[in-house]
Amino acid sequence: MHDIRAIRDDPAAFDAALTRRPGEAPVSGSLLALDEARRAKILAAETAQAEQNTASKEVGAAKARGDEAEFERLRALVGEKKAEIARLQDEAKAEDARLHDALMALPNLPLPDVPEGDSEDDNVELHRWGTPRDFDFPPKEHYEIEAATHGLDFETAAKLSGSRFVMLTGAIARLHRALAQFMLDTHIGENGLAEVNAPVLVREEMMLGTGQLPKFGEDSYQTREGWWLIPTSEVTLTNIVAGHILDESYLPRRYTAHSLCFRSEAGSAGKDTAGMLRQHQFEKVEMVSVVHPENGRAELDRMTRCAEGILEKLGLPYRTLVLCTGDMGFGARRTHDIEVWLPGQDKYREISSVSLCGAFQARRMNARFRPEGGGKPDFVHTLNGSGLAVGRCLIAVLENGQQADGSVDLPEVLAPWLGGARRIDANGALA
């Protein structure tokens, strides 16, 4: 959410930044008109209140001196002003709601160093790590690898839940669990994040706070009771500080959580229908940071390295991109996407997205900090990122480790979480 005071101070700069996003038009004029109408109603209500107060004081004086006509006139005036104040306050609240809704519907402003572009084709590669393996046989996609077919049950999942679900069994289920535990333990032990186990059902205001609502409600699921299923634990982790005024010494706060995530995949019909790349239910290890405004950009780079480090430990080639203005998410000011190499598809595919949101979410959540040297509380800055998407990491491990005989060699770093096993044989058993 944006600060209307900043828009008042420099409307041209606001419009210039907003319109760097494709499809966005200048809106400062309409926003300031709503703001002016709201402020005019507030001023009128305050003026009427002052007039009512004056008349109220004069009522008693008129009564005391026996001026019945003046007494009745002033008493009627007090009643009129009371009704006028109530009307103006209601009108001011209505104007405030319109302004609030208009601001809530606007995306975040990209940082000046974000490249401009219309789509993912305009994203800019920052660097690559690792060399894709040369295969002496045609590499398969994950759901075709013999070792994996024993543990990927799409048929039963479809019977239970429909399309875009999978049931993991045996060695594949254990490998999936091992990946999540490895990620969590790395983030906690090496990257300094605090583990959180949070609900996956949240109130509507939590989804509003992180920007999933009101604009993107169709992308998530809501229960009959009004709870929302989280699309990512960014929602729960970021909202830990909602409504709080933190001491500056409390910052930074760095959280991680392994959770189920739920997405309707609205608008993705026909995309990635084979295998488990795009699911309605999946698991992710999330990272969230709450920092001082001065430290947001550096924290983005730190979080990106945390996610990259997981892939490096697993020996999975990847590339890191900075997203252009046309591909960046609604709440982000700058986003780094990490794409892992999938030999079965012969391409890099997204496995992590790390975003700096600035004060955008904090304003929606009213999350602030109190400067140590005194002064007015200011909004914290928030960041979020995948560290990593567990299912997609499973896909990458299977595809990059596949062998000609149908077995899969596993990253050695996972052995402690797999009882020492280093491969899945062609029959689907850990070995």
C-alpha positions in Angstrom: 0.0 0.0 0.0 1.2 3.5 -0.8 1.6 6.6 1.4 -0.8 9.3 0.2 1.4 11.9 1.7 4.3 10.9 -0.5 2.0 11.1 -3.5 0.9 14.6 -2.5 4.6 15.6 -2.2 5.6 14.4 -5.6 2.7 13.1 -7.8 4.8 13.2 -11.0 7.5 10.9 -9.5 4.8 8.5 -8.2 3.2 8.2 -11.7 6.6 7.9 -13.4 7.5 4.9 -11.1 4.1 3.3 -11.4 3.9 3.5 -15.2 7.2 1.6 -15.5 5.0 -1.4 -14.9 3.3 -2.3 -18.2 -0.4 -1.6 -18.3 -0.4 0.9 -15.4 -1.6 4.4 -16.1 -1.0 7.6 -14.1 -3.3 7.7 -11.2 -2.0 10.5 -8.9 -4.7 12.9 -10.2 -7.6 10.7 -9.2 -6.0 9.7 -5.9 -5.4 13.3 -5.0 -8.9 14.2 -5.9 -10.2 11.5 -3.5 -7.7 12.7 -0.9 -8.8 16.3 -1.3 -12.5 15.4 -1.0 -11.8 13.4 2.1 -9.8 16.2 3.7 -12.4 18.8 2.8 -15.1 16.7 4.6 -12.9 16.3 7.6 -12.2 20.1 7.7 -15.9 20.8 7.3 -16.8 18.4 10.1 -14.1 20.0 12.4 -15.5 23.5 11.5 -19.0 22.4 12.3 -17.8 20.9 15.6 -16.2 24.2 16.6 -19.4 26.0 15.8 -21.4 23.5 17.8 -19.1 23.9 20.8 -19.4 27.7 20.6 -23.2 27.5 20.4 -23.3 25.1 23.3 -21.5 27.5 25.5 -23.8 30.4 24.5 -26.9 28.3 25.2 -26.4 28.5 28.9 -25.6 32.2 28.8 -28.8 33.0 26.9 -30.8 31.0 29.4 -29.2 32.8 32.3 -30.1 36.2 31.0 -33.6 35.2 30.2 -33.3 35.6 26.4 -35.7 32.8 25.5 -35.7 33.5 21.8 -31.9 33.4 21.6 -31.9 30.3 23.8 -34.2 28.5 21.4 -32.2 29.6 18.3 -28.9 28.4 19.8 -30.4 25.1 21.0 -31.8 24.5 17.5 -28.4 25.5 16.0 -26.7 22.9 18.3 -29.0 20.2 17.0 -28.4 21.2 13.4 -24.7 21.2 13.8 -24.8 17.8 15.5 -26.6 16.4 12.5 -24.3 18.2 10.1 -21.2 16.8 11.9 -22.6 13.2 11.7 -23.3 13.6 8.0 -19.9 15.1 7.2 -18.1 12.4 9.3 -20.0 9.7 7.4 -19.1 11.3 4.1 -15.5 11.6 5.2 -15.4 7.9 6.1 -16.9 7.0 2.7 -14.2 9.1 0.9 -11.5 7.6 3.1 -12.8 4.1 2.2 -12.7 4.9 -1.6 -9.1 6.3 -1.2 -8.1 3.2 0.8 -9.5 0.8 -1.8 -7.9 2.7 -4.6 -4.5 2.6 -2.9 -4.9 -1.1 -2.0 -5.5 -2.0 -5.7 -2.2 -0.5 -6.9 1.0 -2.5 -7.2 4.3 -1.7 -5.6 6.7 0.7 -7.3 9.7 -0.9 -8.8 13.2 0.2 -7.7 15.0 2.4 -10.2 17.5 -0.5 -10.9 14.8 -2.9 -12.0 15.0 -3.5 -15.8 11.9 -2.4 -17.8 10.1 -5.0 -19.9 6.8 -6.6 -20.8 7.3 -10.3 -20.0 9.7 -13.0 -18.8 11.6 -12.6 -22.0 12.9 -9.2 -20.7 14.3 -10.6 -17.4 18.0 -10.0 -17.0 20.4 -12.9 -16.0 22.7 -12.0 -13.1 24.8 -15.1 -13.1 24.9 -18.9 -13.4 26.3 -21.7 -11.3 27.3 -25.2 -12.2 27.5 -26.9 -15.6 24.6 -28.9 -16.9 25.6 -32.6 -17.1 26.3 -34.2 -20.5 24.1 -37.3 -20.8 25.1 -40.3 -22.9 21.4 -41.1 -23.2 18.3 -39.0 -23.8 17.4 -37.6 -20.3 13.8 -38.2 -19.2 11.4 -36.0 -17.3 10.9 -36.8 -13.7 7.7 -38.7 -14.1 9.3 -41.0 -16.8 12.3 -42.1 -14.8 11.9 -45.7 -13.7 13.1 -45.1 -10.2 10.6 -42.4 -9.7 7.6 -44.1 -11.3 7.3 -46.4 -8.3 6.8 -43.5 -6.0 4.8 -40.9 -8.1 1.2 -42.0 -8.0 -0.9 -39.6 -10.1 -3.8 -42.0 -10.6 -4.6 -42.5 -7.0 -4.2 -38.8 -6.3 -6.6 -38.0 -9.2 -9.1 -40.5 -7.7 -8.9 -38.8 -4.3 -8.7 -35.2 -5.3 -8.7 -34.6 -9.1 -6.1 -33.2 -11.4 -2.9 -31.4 -10.3 -2.4 -33.6 -7.3 0.2 -36.4 -6.7 0.7 -39.0 -4.0 4.3 -39.7 -3.1 5.2 -43.1 -1.7 8.2 -45.1 -0.6 11.6 -43.8 -1.4 10.2 -40.7 -3.3 8.2 -39.7 -0.3 11.3 -40.1 2.0 13.4 -38.1 -0.5 10.9 -35.3 -0.5 10.8 -35.2 3.3 14.6 -35.3 3.4 14.9 -32.3 1.1 12.6 -30.3 3.3 14.5 -31.2 6.5 17.8 -30.5 4.8 16.6 -27.0 3.7 15.2 -26.2 7.2 18.3 -27.4 9.0 20.6 -25.4 6.7 18.6 -22.2 7.1 18.5 -22.6 10.8 22.0 -23.8 11.5 23.9 -21.9 8.8 21.8 -18.9 7.7 20.5 -17.7 11.1 16.8 -18.1 10.4 14.3 -18.9 13.2 12.1 -21.9 12.6 8.3 -21.3 12.8 5.5 -23.9 12.5 2.4 -21.8 11.8 -1.2 -22.4 10.7 -2.1 -22.9 7.1 -5.5 -21.4 7.6 -5.6 -17.6 8.1 -8.0 -14.8 8.5 -8.8 -12.5 5.5 -6.9 -9.6 7.0 -3.7 -11.6 6.9 -4.1 -12.1 3.1 -4.9 -8.4 2.7 -1.7 -7.6 4.7 0.6 -9.4 2.4 -1.2 -8.4 -0.8 -2.9 -11.6 -1.9 -6.2 -9.8 -1.5 -8.3 -8.1 -2.7 -6.9 -8.4 -6.2 -5.8 -12.0 -6.4 -8.5 -13.9 -4.5 -9.2 -16.2 -7.4 -5.6 -17.6 -7.0 -6.3 -19.0 -3.5 -8.9 -21.1 -1.7 -11.3 -19.9 0.9 -13.2 -22.2 3.3 -16.9 -21.9 4.1 -16.0 -20.5 7.5 -14.1 -17.6 5.9 -10.5 -18.8 6.5 -8.1 -18.7 3.6 -5.6 -21.6 2.8 -2.2 -20.0 2.5 -0.6 -19.9 -1.0 2.7 -19.6 0.8 3.8 -19.3 4.4 5.0 -15.7 3.5 1.4 -14.9 4.7 1.8 -16.2 8.2 5.5 -15.4 8.7 5.2 -11.8 7.6 2.0 -11.2 9.6 3.9 -12.1 12.8 4.7 -8.4 13.1 1.3 -7.1 12.0 -0.1 -4.4 14.2 3.1 -4.1 16.3 5.5 -1.3 17.0 8.9 -3.0 17.4 12.0 -1.7 19.1 14.6 -1.0 16.6 17.0 -3.4 18.4 14.5 -6.2 17.6 15.4 -5.9 13.9 16.3 -7.8 11.8 13.9 -10.7 12.3 14.5 -13.7 10.0 12.0 -16.6 9.9 11.7 -19.9 8.0 8.9 -22.4 7.8 8.2 -25.6 6.0 4.5 -25.7 5.1 1.8 -27.0 2.8 0.8 -24.4 0.3 -2.4 -24.2 -1.8 -3.0 -22.4 -5.1 -5.9 -22.6 -7.5 -3.5 -22.1 -10.5 -6.2 -19.9 -12.0 -5.1 -19.0 -15.5 -2.7 -21.8 -15.9 -4.9 -24.2 -17.9 -2.8 -26.3 -20.2 0.5 -25.3 -18.6 2.7 -28.0 -17.1 -0.1 -30.5 -16.8 2.3 -33.5 -17.0 4.1 -34.5 -13.8 4.2 -32.6 -10.5 5.7 -29.2 -11.6 2.5 -27.2 -11.1 0.2 -28.5 -8.4 -2.8 -27.3 -6.3 -1.1 -28.5 -3.1 2.6 -28.5 -2.6 5.3 -27.9 0.0 7.7 -25.1 0.3 10.4 -23.9 2.8 9.8 -20.2 3.0 12.1 -17.4 4.2 10.9 -14.0 5.5 12.9 -11.1 6.8 11.7 -8.0 8.6 14.3 -5.3 8.5 15.2 -1.7 9.0 14.4 0.4 5.9 18.1 1.1 5.3 18.9 -2.6 5.1 16.3 -3.9 2.7 18.4 -4.1 -0.5 21.3 -5.8 1.2 18.9 -8.3 2.8 17.6 -9.2 -0.7 21.1 -10.2 -1.8 21.6 -12.1 1.5 18.4 -14.1 1.1 19.1 -14.8 -2.6 22.4 -16.3 -1.5 20.6 -18.4 1.1 18.5 -20.0 -1.6 21.3 -20.3 -4.0 23.4 -22.1 -1.3 20.8 -24.9 -1.0 21.1 -25.6 -4.8 24.9 -25.5 -4.6 25.0 -28.0 -1.7 22.8 -30.3 -3.8 25.0 -29.8 -6.8 22.1 -28.6 -9.0 23.0 -26.1 -11.8 21.0 -22.9 -11.7 20.8 -19.3 -13.0 19.7 -16.2 -11.1 17.7 -13.5 -12.8 16.4 -10.1 -11.9 12.8 -9.8 -13.0 11.7 -7.0 -15.3 8.9 -4.6 -14.4 6.4 -6.6 -16.5 7.2 -10.0 -14.8 7.5 -8.8 -11.2 4.9 -9.6 -8.6 2.2 -7.2 -7.3 3.9 -6.5 -4.0 7.6 -6.5 -5.0 10.0 -3.6 -5.6 12.7 -5.9 -6.9 12.7 -9.7 -7.4 15.4 -12.3 -8.0 14.2 -15.5 -9.5 16.4 -18.6 -9.3 15.9 -21.2 -12.0 17.2 -24.8 -11.7 18.3 -26.8 -14.6 15.9 -29.6 -15.6 17.6 -31.9 -18.2 14.3 -33.7 -18.9 12.9 -30.4 -20.2 16.2 -29.1 -21.4 15.6 -25.7 -19.8 15.9 -23.8 -16.5 12.7 -23.6 -14.4 11.9 -21.4 -11.5 12.5 -22.9 -8.1 12.8 -19.8 -5.9 11.6 -16.2 -6.1 13.1 -13.7 -3.6 11.4 -10.3 -3.3 12.0 -7.0 -1.6 8.6 -5.4 -0.7 9.9 -2.3 1.1 7.2 -0.7 3.3 4.4 -1.9 0.9 3.2 -4.8 3.1 4.1 -3.1 6.4 1.7 -0.3 5.6 -1.1 -2.8 4.9 -0.3 -4.6 8.2 0.6 -1.5 10.2 3.9 -3.0 11.2 6.3 -0.4 12.5 9.5 0.1 14.6 10.5 2.7 17.1 13.9 4.3 16.4 16.4 3.9 19.2 17.3 7.6 19.2 13.6 8.5 19.6 11.3 10.0 17.1 8.1 8.9 15.3 7.7 5.2 14.6 8.4 4.2 11.0 7.3 1.3 8.9 9.6 -1.8 8.7 10.6 -3.3 5.4 9.7 -6.9 4.5 11.2 -9.5 2.2 10.2 -13.0 1.3 11.6 -15.9 -0.7 11.5 -19.6 -1.4 14.2 -21.6 0.2 13.2 -23.7 -1.7 10.0 -25.2 -3.4 10.4 -28.8 -2.2 8.5 -30.5 -5.0 10.4 -28.7 -7.7 13.7 -29.5 -5.9 12.6 -33.2 -5.9 12.1 -32.9 -9.7 15.5 -31.4 -10.1 17.3 -34.0 -8.0 15.6 -36.9 -9.9 16.2 -35.4 -13.4 19.8 -34.4 -12.8 20.7 -37.7 -11.0 19.0 -40.1 -13.4 21.1 -42.9 -14.8 20.8 -45.0 -18.0 19.6 -48.1 -16.1 16.6 -46.1 -14.6 18.2 -45.5 -11.2 18.9 -42.1 -9.7 22.1 -41.0 -7.9 21.3 -38.7 -5.0 23.3 -35.8 -3.7 25.6 -36.9 -1.0 24.6 -34.0 1.3 21.2 -35.7 1.7 22.6 -39.0 3.1 22.2 -38.1 6.8 18.5 -37.6 6.2 18.2 -40.8 4.1 19.7 -43.3 6.5 23.0 -43.1 4.5 21.3 -44.0 1.2 22.9 -42.4 -1.9 20.7 -43.7 -4.7 17.2 -45.0 -5.7 17.5 -48.1 -7.8 15.4 -48.8 -10.8 12.9 -50.7 -8.6 12.2 -47.6 -6.6 14.2 -48.7 -3.4 16.8 -46.6 -1.5 20.2 -48.1 -1.8 
